[in-house]
């Protein structure tokens, strides 16, 4: 979803001349028509080794090991004839699929199961783990790392995009605020998949109306007590909190269409 704002600028500086590959995971959720523009922008930044992957279905993951081996071998600074194994570090912002990538590589090259836990929220990987073998020929080990965000975000919009993609915990931003920004972005990009999905008559820029329609369509309602002059009355109202959570989850799982926020 965020090929540009989802990159930590501090990590880019640290990489320097080290051989590295930029992996864009979850390509199944992104708008494929934006790929050429994104690649053109990255080329201007001097980033030439880019791989788009989908670790759920192991798409394009097989390209990574040969490319890593080629880059390391062609890097004079890192040629060590006495050491034939490759040690690779996986770095990036939280919740972009670093652990999923390692598990996908092991599935493809070693026919092994999960080596590291994954989850749809930031902070599942809490420490730098031990080396994990992902390939036999060439002998390659990968080290998983916790997601790292820059200490200060460039602007509010970058922060909102990171939050929408689960790189920042929802409660730190507020799901109602995130849902409002998501609706604004979908309308701006003319991605109107939510209209039919939630039973709306047409596209709308009122998040309250969208969440109300979603809550009623999904039967997400709650009973509240009204204190009136004649006594207490129980009424059923839409559960806006659950509706906002569902709206965000539908976006993150691709149910609202393939969207690139950048």
VOSE-900248 format. One record per residue: residue number from 1; x, z, y of N, C-alpha, C, CB in turn. Coordinates in steps of 0.02 Angstrom, whole numbers, plus 50000, padded with zeros to 5 digits. Each point is the difference from the previous one (the first is absolute). Glycine has a CB too. Example, Ala and Ser with C-alpha at 12.3 -4.5 7.8 and 13.67 -1.06 7.14 Angstrom:
BEGIN
 seq   n.x   n.z   n.y  ca.x  ca.z  ca.y   c.x   c.z   c.y  cb.x  cb.z  cb.y
   1 50660 50390 49716 49955 50000 50059 50045 50000 50060 49905 50062 49941
   2 50077 49902 50112 50042 50003 50059 49961 50037 50055 50059 49892 49968
This chain:
BEGIN
 seq   n.x   n.z   n.y  ca.x  ca.z  ca.y   c.x   c.z   c.y  cb.x  cb.z  cb.y
   1 50040 50000 49939 49960 50000 50061 50042 50000 50064 49912 50060 49936
   2 50147 49973 50062 50040 50009 50062 50073 49980 49989 49923 50095 50034
   3 50090 49840 49958 50068 49977 49987 50049 50012 50056 49950 49916 49928
   4 50026 50092 50134 50046 50011 50056 50000 50073 50023 49979 49882 50036
   5 49962 50146 49978 49999 50070 50022 50010 50049 49943 49923 49965 50092
   6 50077 50011 49846 50011 50044 49942 50074 50008 49982 49889 49966 49959
   7 50155 50013 50087 50072 50006 49987 50030 50053 50046 50006 49880 49964
   8 50034 50164 50007 50032 50052 50039 50063 49971 50034 49956 50090 49921
   9 50044 49905 50147 50058 49969 50034 50066 50036 49988 49920 49962 50087
  10 50076 50104 49899 50062 50038 49986 50032 49978 49935 49952 50098 50062
  11 50006 49886 49888 50027 49978 49936 50033 49931 50007 49910 50065 49940
  12 50062 49893 50104 50029 49934 50012 50071 50007 50028 49885 49952 50021
  13 50124 50096 50023 50066 50012 50029 50049 50025 49948 49947 50024 50111
  14 50030 50020 49845 50043 50030 49948 50024 49947 49950 49937 50108 50012
  15 50021 49842 49974 50019 49949 49951 50063 49963 50020 49879 49988 49971
  16 50126 49995 50092 50060 49966 50025 50018 49939 49959 50041 50109 50042
  17 50021 49890 49933 50023 49941 49963 49988 50008 49925 50085 49979 50087
  18 49885 50076 49892 49988 50009 49928 49953 49946 49974 50018 50125 50012
  19 49995 49849 49928 49952 49951 49972 49933 50033 49989 50094 49937 49944
  20 49852 50031 50080 49934 50031 49993 49946 49946 49997 50041 50102 50060
  21 49903 49917 49909 49941 49957 49995 49942 50036 50033 50042 49946 49891
  22 49918 50016 50145 49938 50028 50028 49943 49982 49953 50044 49991 50121
  23 49925 50060 49849 49944 49989 49953 49935 50018 50035 50075 50024 49899
  24 49879 49927 50104 49933 50014 50025 49954 50007 49940 50021 49935 50108
  25 49961 50128 49877 49957 50013 49943 49926 49996 50021 50090 50073 49948
  26 49866 49928 50003 49927 49998 50011 49980 49934 50033 49997 50126 50010
  27 50037 49819 49972 49985 49935 50030 49928 49977 49985 50121 49970 49989
  28 49849 50059 49958 49931 49982 49983 49950 50025 50053 50031 50004 49878
  29 49990 50043 50165 49956 50026 50052 50008 49965 50067 50004 50109 49942
  30 50050 49852 50064 50016 49969 50065 49971 49930 50006 50105 50067 50004
  31 49886 49910 50058 49975 49933 50014 50055 49949 49985 49920 50046 50090
  32 50072 49910 49859 50053 49953 49982 50016 49949 50055 49965 50015 49883
  33 49986 49972 50162 50011 49951 50053 50049 50026 50053 49885 49957 49980
  34 50127 50108 50021 50046 50028 50050 50073 50001 49976 49906 50069 50042
  35 50104 49914 49893 50068 50004 49971 50052 49958 50037 49946 50021 49891
  36 50040 49914 50123 50051 49959 50035 50020 50029 50067 49954 49901 49943
  37 49997 50124 50096 50015 50029 50066 50043 50063 49993 49892 49954 50045
  38 50092 50087 49905 50039 50062 49988 50072 49982 49981 49895 50061 49963
  39 50112 49890 49991 50068 49979 49978 50040 49972 50059 49955 49976 49885
  40 50012 49986 50158 50033 49971 50059 50025 50055 50047 49928 49898 49991
  41 50030 50153 50018 50018 50056 50044 50060 50038 49971 49880 50009 50038
  42 50120 50001 49896 50054 50036 49967 50066 49961 50003 49916 50055 49925
  43 50078 49880 50069 50060 49958 50003 50034 50007 50068 49948 49918 49918
  44 50012 50086 50134 50027 50010 50068 50038 50067 50004 49906 49931 50048
  45 50072 50118 49913 50033 50065 50000 50060 50001 49953 49890 50054 50026
  46 50123 49889 49941 50057 49996 49955 49987 50026 49930 50070 50011 50098
  47 49866 49993 49883 49982 50025 49933 49982 49940 49956 49958 50110 50048
  48 50089 49870 49909 49990 49938 49962 49980 50011 49927 50082 49948 50076
  49 49929 50111 49896 49984 50013 49929 49936 50041 49996 50124 49995 49968
  50 49820 49969 50026 49935 50032 50000 49963 49982 49936 49996 49997 50126
  51 49973 50053 49842 49960 49989 49939 49932 50032 50010 50104 49997 49926
  52 49842 49965 50062 49932 50027 50002 49980 50018 49928 49970 49930 50103
  53 50008 50131 49886 49984 50022 49932 49931 50032 49996 50122 50018 49978
  54 49853 49985 49961 49940 50038 49983 50017 50038 49936 49918 49915 50055
  55 50097 50149 49952 50025 50040 49943 49945 50019 49952 50089 50043 50074
  56 49848 49950 49947 49946 50015 49952 49998 49946 49946 49934 50057 50092
  57 50080 49881 49927 49997 49944 49952 50070 49971 49988 49883 49974 50038
  58 50169 50060 49985 50070 49979 49990 50014 49929 50028 50003 50073 49898
  59 49963 49908 50156 50010 49934 50029 50065 49999 50041 49875 49981 50004
  60 50168 49969 49983 50063 49989 50036 50053 50054 49990 49933 49939 50083
  61 50051 50113 49877 50048 50055 49991 50062 49976 49963 49905 50083 49999
  62 50087 49867 49958 50057 49974 49962 50053 49967 50044 49923 49982 49904
  63 50060 50001 50157 50048 49969 50045 50052 50050 50026 49912 49917 50034
  64 50072 50147 49962 50041 50051 50034 50068 50011 49968 49894 50054 50035
  65 50108 49957 49899 50064 50015 49966 50051 49944 50009 49936 50069 49917
  66 50047 49867 50069 50050 49947 50010 50024 49995 50073 49946 49938 49906
  67 50008 50073 50142 50019 49995 50070 50046 50058 50020 49891 49943 50025
  68 50094 50117 49949 50044 50058 50013 50070 49987 49973 49900 50077 49995
  69 50103 49900 49942 50065 49987 49968 50040 49948 50039 49949 50028 49888
  70 50016 49919 50134 50034 49947 50038 50027 50026 50066 49925 49915 49947
  71 50035 50124 50089 50021 50026 50065 50059 50048 49994 49883 49987 50040
  72 50115 50056 49909 50055 50048 49990 50064 49964 49981 49918 50089 49966
  73 50076 49862 49989 50060 49963 49978 50031 49960 50058 49950 49992 49885
  74 50008 49983 50159 50026 49960 50056 50022 50043 50059 49924 49908 49964
  75 50073 50157 50028 50020 50044 50054 50070 50027 49986 49879 50031 50022
  76 50172 49943 50012 50069 50019 49985 50013 50075 50007 50034 49887 50037
  77 49930 50144 50008 50012 50071 50013 49980 50043 49941 49982 49979 50121
  78 49972 49995 49838 49973 50042 49946 50019 49975 49930 49907 50029 50076
  79 50141 49925 49920 50021 49977 49933 50047 50051 49970 49987 49879 50034
  80 49992 50149 49911 50043 50048 49965 50004 49977 49928 49968 50097 50077
  81 50089 49873 49905 50006 49970 49933 49997 50052 49945 50068 49910 50050
  82 49954 50153 49965 50000 50050 49947 49931 50030 49987 50118 50026 50030
  83 49835 49962 50015 49934 50029 49993 49948 49944 49995 50035 50104 50065
  84 49936 49889 49875 49956 49942 49989 49927 50016 50013 50081 49959 49917
  85 49902 50104 50096 49929 50016 50011 49981 49995 50074 50004 50076 49901
  86 49933 49909 50110 49973 49994 50068 49959 50063 50016 49997 49872 49992
  87 50017 50159 50065 49962 50058 50022 49963 49982 50065 50083 50080 49946
  88 49851 49920 50049 49958 49976 50055 49958 50057 50028 49996 49885 49949
  89 49995 50117 50116 49959 50050 50033 49936 49967 50026 50103 50068 50032
  90 49841 49964 49956 49936 49975 50026 49980 50043 50059 49964 49956 49886
  91 50030 50014 50174 49983 50039 50060 49942 49966 50037 50119 50042 50009
  92 49845 49997 50030 49944 49973 50039 49955 50055 50025 50005 49895 49934
  93 49944 50086 50104 49952 50050 50025 49956 50024 49942 49999 49946 50116
  94 49964 50110 49892 49959 50025 49945 49945 49952 49978 50024 50114 50042
  95 49960 49891 49893 49941 49967 49971 50002 49924 50003 49937 50100 50032
  96 50123 49870 49962 50003 49927 49997 50011 49974 49929 50046 50000 50116
  97 49961 50047 49836 50006 49979 49930 50071 50000 49973 49900 49932 50018
  98 50143 50113 50008 50070 50002 49976 50003 50021 49927 50039 50027 50116
  99 49924 50026 49867 49998 50023 49931 49966 49949 49954 49997 50119 50041
 100 49951 49848 49985 49965 49949 49961 50047 49942 49984 49891 50032 50054
 101 50153 49951 49994 50048 49945 49989 50048 50018 49944 49991 49968 50121
 102 50034 50093 49878 50045 50022 49947 49966 49997 49932 50061 50074 50082
 103 49877 49951 49915 49963 49999 49936 49987 49928 49978 49946 50109 50030
 104 50040 49846 50018 49988 49930 49984 50063 49967 49972 49914 49995 50091
 105 50144 50019 49939 50064 49973 49975 50014 50024 49929 50044 49996 50118
 106 49942 50067 49869 50011 50027 49932 49954 49967 49949 50037 50110 50050
 107 49901 49879 49971 49951 49967 49955 50025 49931 49981 49906 50064 50053
 108 50118 49898 49997 50019 49931 49990 50065 49993 49960 49942 49972 50107
 109 50109 50069 49912 50067 49990 49972 50016 50044 49939 50035 49968 50113
 110 49933 50090 49884 50015 50047 49945 49940 50013 49955 50086 50052 50072
 111 49856 49921 49947 49938 50013 49964 49986 50075 49993 50017 49893 49937
 112 49999 50144 50117 49991 50073 50001 49942 50019 50046 50123 50016 49976
 113 49853 50045 50015 49945 50025 50041 50025 50030 50066 49936 50022 49896
 114 50020 50017 50135 50016 50029 50066 50060 50047 49998 49879 49990 50030
 115 50164 50002 50019 50058 50045 50006 49992 50047 50059 50072 49913 49948
 116 49882 50069 50098 49993 50040 50060 49926 50001 50022 50119 49971 50035
 117 49855 50086 49986 49928 50005 50017 49982 49960 50062 49998 50112 49948
 118 49941 49861 50052 49976 49962 50057 49933 50028 50022 50061 49895 49962
 119 49919 50090 50101 49935 50022 50025 49983 49962 50063 50016 50113 49949
 120 49920 49887 50069 49978 49962 50058 50005 50037 50066 49925 49941 49925
 121 50119 50109 50079 50008 50035 50063 50073 50017 50010 49884 50048 49991
 122 50137 49966 50071 50071 50014 50012 50021 50067 49970 49993 49934 50106
 123 50071 50070 49877 50027 50064 49977 49997 50013 49926 49968 50041 50108
 124 50017 49908 49850 50000 50010 49928 50072 50009 49974 49893 49932 49990
 125 50153 50024 50035 50071 50009 49983 50028 50050 50050 50011 49880 49953
 126 50010 50178 50022 50021 50055 50045 50075 50007 50007 49896 50058 49970
 127 50142 49913 49984 50073 50009 50003 50034 49938 49972 49989 50125 49989
 128 50075 49867 50026 50039 49945 49970 50009 50017 49927 50060 49973 50110
 129 49914 49985 49847 50002 50014 49929 50066 49975 49970 49874 49991 49994
 130 50133 50020 49940 50059 49976 49965 49997 49924 49995 50009 50108 49935
 131 50048 49862 50044 50002 49928 49992 49953 49978 49944 50120 49998 50041
 132 49843 49949 49971 49953 49974 49950 50021 49930 49980 49905 50070 50049
 133 50106 49920 49887 50020 49934 49977 49940 49953 50003 50089 50049 49925
 134 49921 49890 50103 49946 49952 50004 50016 49935 49965 49967 50052 50108
 135 50096 49939 49871 50019 49938 49967 50062 50011 49957 49952 49933 50095
 136 50052 50030 49849 50056 50006 49953 50054 49949 50016 49922 50041 49912
 137 50057 49896 50100 50047 49946 50016 49976 49964 50063 50031 49986 49877
 138 50002 50025 50180 50055 50046 50011 49977 50073 49999 50057 49912 50067
 139 49991 50133 49920 49984 50071 49999 49986 50023 50072 50073 50019 49896
 140 49865 50000 50116 49980 50017 50069 49962 50065 50002 49995 49878 50028
 141 50025 50165 50018 49966 50064 50011 49972 50001 50071 50077 50059 49919
 142 49864 49973 50087 49969 50006 50066 49987 50074 50015 49946 49885 49988
 143 50064 50134 50074 49984 50068 50022 49938 49997 50045 50123 50036 49993
 144 49825 50001 49988 49939 50004 50040 50011 50051 50056 49927 49968 49900
 145 50043 50021 50157 50007 50046 50056 49932 50015 50032 50117 49957 50022
 146 49875 50101 50009 49937 50012 50037 49994 49953 50059 50002 50122 49965
 147 49937 49862 50055 49990 49957 50058 50026 50033 50064 49900 49949 49944
 148 50130 50010 50099 50028 50027 50062 49971 49964 50061 50107 50029 49939
 149 49860 50009 50103 49974 49973 50064 50049 50017 50056 49880 50011 49960
 150 50124 49946 50092 50043 50019 50057 49972 50063 50032 50032 49879 50020
 151 50011 50164 50009 49976 50063 50030 49951 49988 50058 50107 50053 49967
 152 49898 49889 50065 49955 49984 50055 49975 49928 49992 50059 50082 50077
 153 49876 49909 49923 49971 49933 49993 50002 49964 50068 49925 50039 49905
 154 50084 49895 50091 50007 49960 50061 49939 50003 50045 50075 49926 49938
 155 49865 50069 50033 49938 50001 50039 49942 50022 49957 50043 49909 50074
 156 49901 50104 49958 49941 50026 49965 49975 49950 49948 49968 50067 50102
 157 50033 49869 49916 49973 49949 49954 50040 49997 49935 49959 49934 50099
 158 50107 50071 49906 50042 50002 49940 49981 50060 49957 50094 49942 50061
 159 49896 50114 49972 49980 50061 49964 49933 49991 49964 50062 50068 50084
 160 49890 49899 49949 49934 49989 49970 50006 49954 49939 49946 50016 50113
 161 50096 49932 49893 50009 49954 49943 50031 50036 49940 50013 49904 50081
 162 50037 50138 49933 50032 50039 49947 49950 50047 49967 50110 49992 50061
 163 49848 50039 49981 49949 50046 49974 49949 49964 49956 50016 50073 50101
 164 49962 49867 49922 49951 49962 49961 50027 49982 49931 49954 49954 50107
 165 50112 50036 49889 50030 49981 49936 50024 50060 49960 50034 49892 50051
 166 49949 50168 49972 50016 50060 49961 50071 50025 50006 49914 49962 49923
 167 50122 50015 50129 50069 50024 50009 50001 50068 50035 50040 49881 50005
 168 49904 50136 50028 49992 50065 50033 49937 50031 49971 50058 49961 50108
 169 49943 50104 49879 49941 50034 49972 49939 49991 50046 50075 50084 49943
 170 49868 49901 50026 49939 49986 50038 49981 50056 50048 49961 49931 49905
 171 50046 50132 50072 49977 50056 50041 50041 50009 50064 49960 50056 49895
 172 50100 49915 50106 50042 50006 50060 49975 49955 50057 50097 50028 49927
 173 49866 49920 50054 49974 49953 50050 49925 50009 50009 50090 49918 49971
 174 49875 50091 49974 49927 50007 50001 49968 49937 49973 50007 50076 50098
 175 49954 49930 49848 49971 49941 49968 49950 49965 50044 50017 50054 49890
 176 49949 49983 50155 49952 49968 50045 50036 49954 50050 49923 50100 49988
 177 50134 49923 50038 50040 49960 50047 50028 49939 49964 50030 50103 50066
 178 49995 49907 49873 50029 49945 49961 49946 49948 49983 50086 50078 49952
 179 49855 49945 50029 49945 49954 49983 49982 49958 50061 49956 50081 49914
 180 50043 49950 50145 49983 49964 50062 50053 49946 50014 49942 50104 50046
 181 50122 49913 49945 50054 49952 50012 49997 49943 49948 50071 50092 50050
 182 49913 49926 49888 49994 49949 49947 49945 49951 50016 50042 50083 49916
 183 49901 49941 50107 49944 49956 50017 50021 49953 50058 49916 50088 49962
 184 50117 49940 50088 50024 49960 50057 50047 49944 49975 49990 50101 50076
 185 50056 49916 49878 50048 49952 49975 49966 49945 49958 50088 50090 50000
 186 49866 49930 49957 49964 49951 49958 49962 49951 50043 49990 50085 49908
 187 49976 49940 50144 49963 49956 50045 50046 49953 50039 49912 50088 50010
 188 50145 49940 50012 50049 49960 50038 50026 49942 49959 50031 50103 50065
 189 49979 49910 49869 50026 49948 49956 49944 49959 49966 50100 50073 49980
 190 49839 49940 50040 49942 49965 49972 49996 50007 49924 50006 49919 50095
 191 50009 50141 49882 49993 50017 49929 49935 50039 49993 50127 50003 49980
 192 49820 49961 50003 49933 50031 50002 49973 50016 49930 49978 49938 50105
 193 50067 50075 49848 49979 50017 49932 49957 50063 49997 50103 49945 49958
 194 49907 50100 50091 49963 50063 50000 49925 49990 50014 50104 50058 50038
 195 49879 49887 49996 49930 49989 50021 49955 49996 49939 50039 49938 50103
 196 49978 50017 49851 49959 49992 49939 50007 50060 49954 50014 49875 50009
 197 50047 50151 49986 50014 50055 49953 49958 50062 50017 50116 49956 49984
 198 49873 50057 50080 49964 50061 50019 49929 49986 50024 50110 50050 50031
 199 49867 49889 49959 49930 49984 50015 49983 49997 50074 49973 50053 49894
 200 50076 49926 50147 49987 49992 50072 49970 49931 50015 50096 50080 50026
 201 49866 49915 50027 49970 49935 50018 50053 49953 50028 49891 50058 50024
 202 50158 49970 50013 50052 49959 50031 50061 50044 50016 49913 49922 50049
 203 50140 50046 49973 50061 50037 50019 49983 50047 50057 50075 49905 49962
 204 49959 50152 50039 49982 50052 50048 50063 50038 50021 49884 50010 49950
 205 50119 50012 50113 50059 50037 50021 49985 50075 50011 50042 49896 50054
 206 49901 50126 49920 49982 50071 50004 50014 50033 49933 49910 49976 50087
 207 50144 50065 49910 50020 50029 49936 49945 50047 49972 50120 49992 50037
 208 49842 50040 50008 49946 50044 49978 49948 49962 49960 50019 50072 50099
 209 49963 49869 49926 49950 49958 49966 50026 49975 49932 49955 49965 50112
 210 50109 50016 49886 50030 49976 49937 50002 50056 49948 50070 49916 50065
 211 49952 50143 49956 50005 50057 49953 49931 50022 49977 50106 50036 50056
 212 49845 49960 49989 49931 50019 49980 49974 49952 49947 49979 50047 50115
 213 50032 49888 49897 49978 49949 49952 50036 50009 49933 49976 49920 50095
 214 50090 50093 49909 50040 50010 49939 49975 50061 49961 50100 49948 50057
 215 49888 50107 49980 49977 50062 49967 49933 49989 49965 50061 50068 50087
 216 49894 49897 49945 49934 49987 49970 50006 49953 49940 49945 50018 50112
 217 50098 49930 49895 50010 49953 49945 50031 50034 49939 50014 49908 50083
 218 50030 50140 49929 50034 50035 49945 49965 50066 49981 50108 49948 50039
 219 49837 50066 49994 49962 50063 49990 50044 50061 50012 49928 49942 49916
 220 50112 50053 50136 50042 50057 50019 49965 50037 50056 50107 49940 49967
 221 49850 50107 50014 49960 50038 50048 50011 50074 49989 49913 49907 50006
 222 50068 50133 50044 50005 50073 49992 49940 50033 50032 50127 49994 50000
 223 49856 50064 49974 49943 50038 50028 50027 50050 50051 49933 49986 49894
 224 50036 50014 50165 50018 50048 50051 49938 50039 50022 50096 49926 50039
 225 49916 50134 49985 49944 50044 50020 49991 49995 50076 50022 50078 49902
 226 49917 49906 50119 49984 49999 50072 49961 50063 50017 49998 49873 50001
 227 50024 50161 50051 49965 50060 50023 49950 49979 50054 50100 50075 49973
 228 49836 49928 50012 49948 49980 50047 49960 50061 50022 49994 49885 49948
 229 49962 50104 50100 49959 50056 50025 49952 50026 49948 50009 49952 50113
 230 49973 50006 49839 49951 50021 49949 50034 50020 49934 49916 49924 50052
 231 50150 50074 49946 50035 50019 49938 50055 49951 49983 49896 50054 49958
 232 50137 49960 49987 50056 49958 49978 49974 49939 49962 50075 50101 49994
 233 49954 49841 50020 49980 49938 49966 50062 49967 49970 49901 49984 50080
 234 50095 49998 49856 50055 49964 49967 49990 49925 50009 50014 50093 49916
 235 50036 49873 50112 49995 49927 50008 50060 49966 49966 49936 50014 50109
 236 50055 49925 49870 50054 49962 49968 50030 49952 50051 49944 50009 49886
 237 50122 49995 50122 50034 49957 50049 50059 49964 49966 49967 50077 50096
 238 50055 49866 49930 50058 49966 49970 50063 50044 50004 49950 49888 50032
 239 50091 50109 49916 50063 50037 49999 50055 49955 50030 49963 50068 49897
 240 50049 49940 50167 50047 49956 50036 50072 50011 49977 49923 50001 50098
 241 50094 50060 49882 50068 50015 49977 50015 49963 49935 49995 50113 50054
 242 49959 49890 49898 50008 49964 49937 50001 49924 50011 49943 50094 49939
 243 50015 49884 50108 49995 49928 50015 50067 49975 50029 49875 50011 50020
 244 50155 50027 50025 50065 49980 50030 50053 49997 49946 49968 50053 50110
 245 50032 49996 49844 50048 50001 49945 49992 49938 49956 49999 50127 50001
 246 49938 49856 49984 49986 49941 49958 50021 49936 50036 49903 50062 49946
 247 50085 49933 50118 50018 49941 50040 50075 49988 49997 49902 50021 50077
 248 50137 50033 49931 50073 49995 49998 50024 49982 49929 50009 50084 50093
 249 49959 49947 49857 50020 49986 49930 49985 49928 49981 49979 50120 49971
 250 49965 49853 50052 49982 49931 49986 50052 49952 50030 49878 50031 49997
 251 50145 49986 50064 50051 49958 50032 50065 50003 49960 49948 50021 50113
 252 50072 50039 49868 50065 50009 49965 50001 49969 49931 50015 50106 50063
 253 49928 49887 49906 49998 49970 49933 49981 49926 50001 49969 50111 49955
 254 50024 49860 50106 49988 49928 50005 49928 49980 49994 50111 49985 49954
 255 49842 50062 50047 49929 49983 49992 49970 49970 50064 49989 50092 49916
 256 50046 49914 50140 49976 49970 50063 50035 49934 50015 49975 50116 50044
 257 50061 49858 49907 50035 49936 50009 50075 50011 50008 49898 49952 50054
 258 50138 49993 49948 50073 50003 50007 50018 49999 50074 50016 49941 49889
 259 50011 50115 50134 50011 50010 50072 50074 50017 50013 49880 50040 50014
 260 50150 49925 50034 50066 50019 50025 49991 50026 50071 50058 49913 49928
 261 49960 50150 50083 49987 50032 50064 50048 49977 50055 49956 50099 49938
 262 50105 49881 50043 50050 49977 50050 49986 49929 50022 50085 50076 49950
